[in-house]
Amino acid sequence: MTFEENSGDNSSERMESVAKALEEVLSSALPQGCITVGVYEAAKSLNADPDNVVLCLLATDDEEDVALQIHFTLIQAFCCENDINILRVSNMRRLAEILGGVKPGGEPMDLHCVLVTNPQSSLWKDPALSKVNRFCRDSRCLDQWVPVINLPDR
């Protein structure tokens, strides 16, 4: 059962609102250098400084990659252990559009795992991040530990 099924009539509006907030978080974190992209890079970052991670996104394009699912399970467990909010994101194409989609060398980025970290200068007080974090907290109250957000096409 998903968050949408449990939260009544405003659920689609709320999901759209959270998706927009997530886009805002990613768009504002990217120029600040507060995005870590890739399963391996995310694992290294989580291991080095888990207290600096404010959000973990796990993205899938509905493939049945067993190795990727094992990585997701381990990352989810680590995030739960360290009180890091997690979202499962559908629509990897839209996620690639938001994040630029390619590395400087021209090869595509591994967008299966994206971490948002705090800027080094100060604690990040972003209303969009607060909205996403509140959504994650509300989802956990409904026993949905990894809620799914669909990023709408533009």
Secondary structure, 3 states (H helix, E strand, C coil): CCHHHHCCCCHHHHHHHHHHHHHHHHHHHCCCCCEEECHHHHHHHHHHCHHHEEEEEEECCCCCCHHHHHHHHHHHHHHHHCCCEEEEEECHHHHHHHHCCECCCCCECCCCEEEEECCCCCCCCCHHHHHHHHHHHHHHHCCCCCCEEECCCC
